[in-house]
Amino acid sequence: MLTSLIGIIASSGGAAGSGAYESIASATGTGSSGTITFSSIPSTYTSLQIRYQMFTSVAGNALRIRFNGDTGTNYTQHYLYGDGSTVTAGGLTSQSFIAAGSNANGPSSTSPVVGIIDIHDYSSTTRNKTLRDFSGVDQNGAGDANLNSGLWMSTAAITSIECYTGSSNWTTSTVFALYGIKGA
């Protein structure tokens, strides 16, 4: 059901008009690495979008995002997730990454987390960067839906995005696709 919902959101064009999405790059997990990096991102779009389906070799590892190789504590985030009976919300400051994807029931080798990440004003050199993630996972009765927002406290234009998992590898069924969104 969540995959269908994400397909509807993606095909509706979200904030951009029909046909405004252009494929920049896609990457598939290797089974031997927990990192996928998009580099040399062109600055010709208004926003970026990452659509993903992620499986990990060890269950429960959330997606982590970094920009331009910045490993400092320059990230903050808010999160809201629910599992059908409990809702959890909170915020984190001074982080070395932005967590996305499932917060409670991360992916495994058989249960993917699927989601969409929007990154606005990524090429601006006068604003800090924001990220919005909508994702979820179903593990045959256990699972959750997630809304995450993140802030990278830097005015540098984003030229690379690192998608990694804490202590696991992306399986060969993992797919990340990066799109550019044209302005109006």
C-alpha positions in Angstrom: 0.0 0.0 0.0 2.8 2.4 0.9 4.5 1.8 -2.4 1.3 2.6 -4.2 0.9 5.8 -2.2 4.4 6.9 -3.0 3.7 6.2 -6.7 0.7 8.4 -6.5 2.6 11.2 -4.8 5.5 11.0 -7.3 3.2 10.8 -10.4 1.2 13.8 -9.2 4.2 16.0 -9.6 4.1 17.2 -6.0 5.0 20.9 -6.0 6.2 20.9 -9.6 4.1 20.7 -12.7 3.8 17.6 -14.9 7.0 16.8 -16.8 9.1 19.0 -14.5 11.1 16.1 -13.1 14.4 15.1 -14.9 16.4 12.1 -14.0 19.9 13.0 -12.9 21.3 9.7 -11.7 20.3 6.4 -10.1 22.3 3.9 -8.0 21.8 0.3 -6.9 23.3 -1.3 -3.8 26.3 -3.6 -4.2 25.8 -5.8 -1.2 29.3 -5.0 0.0 28.9 -1.2 0.8 26.6 0.8 3.0 27.2 4.1 1.1 25.7 5.5 -2.1 26.9 8.9 -3.2 25.6 11.3 -5.8 28.3 13.7 -6.8 28.8 16.5 -9.4 25.1 17.5 -9.0 24.3 20.2 -11.5 23.0 23.5 -10.1 20.4 24.0 -12.9 17.3 22.9 -11.0 15.1 24.6 -8.4 14.9 21.5 -6.1 16.1 17.9 -5.9 14.1 14.7 -5.2 15.4 11.3 -4.2 13.1 8.3 -4.5 14.3 5.2 -2.8 13.7 1.6 -2.0 16.3 0.4 0.5 17.1 -3.0 1.9 20.0 -3.6 4.3 22.0 -6.7 5.2 21.3 -6.1 9.0 17.8 -5.1 10.1 17.0 -1.8 11.7 19.6 0.5 10.1 18.1 3.9 9.2 19.1 5.9 6.2 21.5 8.7 6.9 22.1 11.8 4.7 25.1 14.1 4.5 25.8 16.9 2.0 29.1 17.8 0.4 31.0 15.3 2.6 30.3 17.4 5.7 30.8 15.2 8.8 30.6 18.0 11.3 27.7 18.5 13.7 25.9 20.9 11.3 22.6 19.1 11.0 19.3 19.2 12.9 16.1 17.4 12.4 12.5 16.8 13.5 10.7 13.5 13.1 7.1 12.1 13.4 6.3 8.5 13.0 3.5 6.1 13.9 3.1 2.4 13.9 -0.7 2.1 14.0 -0.9 2.3 17.8 1.8 4.7 18.9 2.9 8.1 17.6 6.4 9.4 18.4 7.7 12.9 17.7 10.9 14.7 18.6 13.9 16.7 17.4 17.7 16.4 17.4 20.3 19.1 17.2 24.1 19.1 16.5 24.0 15.9 14.5 26.6 14.7 12.0 23.9 13.6 9.6 20.1 13.8 8.9 18.3 10.5 9.6 15.6 9.6 7.1 13.5 6.5 6.3 12.0 4.4 9.1 12.9 5.5 12.6 11.6 2.5 14.5 11.4 -0.4 12.1 14.3 0.1 9.7 14.8 -1.9 6.6 16.0 -5.5 6.4 17.0 -7.9 3.7 13.3 -8.8 3.1 11.3 -5.7 4.2 12.2 -2.5 2.3 11.8 1.1 3.5 10.4 3.1 0.6 10.3 6.9 0.5 10.7 10.3 -1.1 13.1 13.0 -0.1 12.7 16.6 -1.3 15.6 19.0 -1.0 14.7 22.7 -1.6 16.9 25.6 -2.7 19.9 23.2 -2.9 21.9 25.4 -5.2 21.4 28.6 -3.2 24.5 30.2 -1.7 22.6 32.4 0.7 20.3 30.0 2.5 20.7 26.9 4.8 19.4 23.8 3.2 16.2 21.9 4.1 15.2 18.3 3.6 11.8 16.6 3.8 11.3 12.9 3.9 8.1 10.8 3.7 8.7 7.1 4.0 7.4 3.8 5.5 8.0 0.1 6.0 5.6 -2.9 6.4 7.0 -6.0 8.1 3.9 -8.2 7.8 2.0 -6.5 10.6 4.8 -4.4 12.1 5.9 -1.3 10.5 5.6 2.5 10.5 5.0 5.6 8.5 7.5 8.5 8.9 7.7 12.2 8.3 11.2 13.7 8.8 12.6 17.2 8.2 16.2 18.2 8.3 18.3 21.2 8.2 21.9 21.5 7.0 23.3 24.7 8.5 25.4 25.7 5.6 24.9 28.2 2.8 27.1 26.2 0.4 25.4 24.9 -2.7 24.8 21.1 -2.5 27.0 19.4 -5.0 27.0 15.9 -3.5 24.7 13.8 -1.4 25.8 10.8 0.6 23.1 8.2 1.4 24.5 5.7 3.9 23.5 3.2 6.6 25.0 3.1 10.1 26.4 -0.4 10.4 25.1 -2.4 7.5 25.3 -2.7 3.7 22.8 -1.9 1.0 21.7 -5.1 -0.6 21.5 -5.4 -4.4 17.8 -4.8 -4.3 18.4 -1.2 -3.0 17.7 1.6 -5.4 18.2 5.3 -5.0 17.1 7.7 -7.9 18.0 11.4 -8.0 15.8 13.8 -9.9 16.0 17.5 -10.6 12.9 19.6 -10.4 12.6 22.5 -12.8 11.2 25.8 -11.6 7.9 27.4 -12.8 
